[in-house]
Amino acid sequence: MTSAQAGEKSCCAAHAKNDGKMCMSQTYAKLNLTDAQKAKLDALHAEADKAGGCTKESMEKFMKSAEGILSKEQFASLKAECTKMCDKGPKA
C-alpha cells in the first residue's frame, strides 16, 4: 500500500465522486506546476476517470506516472497532499 491510499480507497475516492476534479485542482495549486506539467497531470486524471474513476488501481497508476512528470519535491508534495486528503476524507 502506498501513502497515496487510505484503506481500500484512493485519495480521490475518499471524496464525493463529483469532487475529484476540484480536489486535484486544489492539490495542483500547491505544487507550483508548469503549464506542461499541469496539462500532463490533467490528461492522466482524465484517463483515470475514463477507466472507471478514482480507484485504488487507477490512483496507483496515476501516482506512478506523476512521479515521472514531477520533480522529486513536487512528487513528495503531491503524496503529502493526497495523504492529507485521505486523512480528512468523509467520516460518514
RAPE-V227756 format. One record per backbone hydrogen bond with DSSP energy under -1.0 kcal/mol. CO is the residue of the C=O (numbers start at 1). NH is the residue of the N-H. E is the energy in kcal/mol with one decimal. If there is no record, write none. Layout:
co: (CO:CO)
nh: (NH:NH)
e: (E:E)
This chain:
co: (2:4:6:9:10:12:14:16:17:19:20:21:22:23:24:25:27:28:34:35:36:37:38:39:40:41:42:43:44:45:46:47:48:49:53:55:56:57:58:59:60:61:62:63:66:66:71:72:73:74:75:76:77:78:79:80:81:82:83:84)
nh: (5:11:9:6:14:15:90:19:20:23:24:25:26:27:28:29:30:31:38:39:40:41:42:43:44:45:46:47:48:49:50:51:53:52:55:59:60:61:62:63:64:65:66:67:69:70:75:76:77:78:79:80:81:82:83:84:85:86:87:88)
e: (-1.5:-1.0:-2.1:-2.6:-1.1:-1.8:-1.6:-2.0:-1.1:-2.7:-2.0:-2.3:-2.2:-1.7:-3.1:-1.9:-1.0:-1.6:-2.5:-2.4:-2.2:-2.7:-2.8:-2.1:-2.1:-2.6:-2.5:-2.2:-2.1:-2.3:-2.3:-1.6:-1.5:-1.4:-1.2:-2.5:-2.0:-2.2:-2.5:-2.9:-2.3:-2.5:-3.0:-1.9:-1.1:-2.7:-2.8:-2.2:-2.1:-2.6:-2.6:-2.2:-2.9:-2.6:-2.4:-2.3:-2.4:-2.3:-2.5:-1.8)
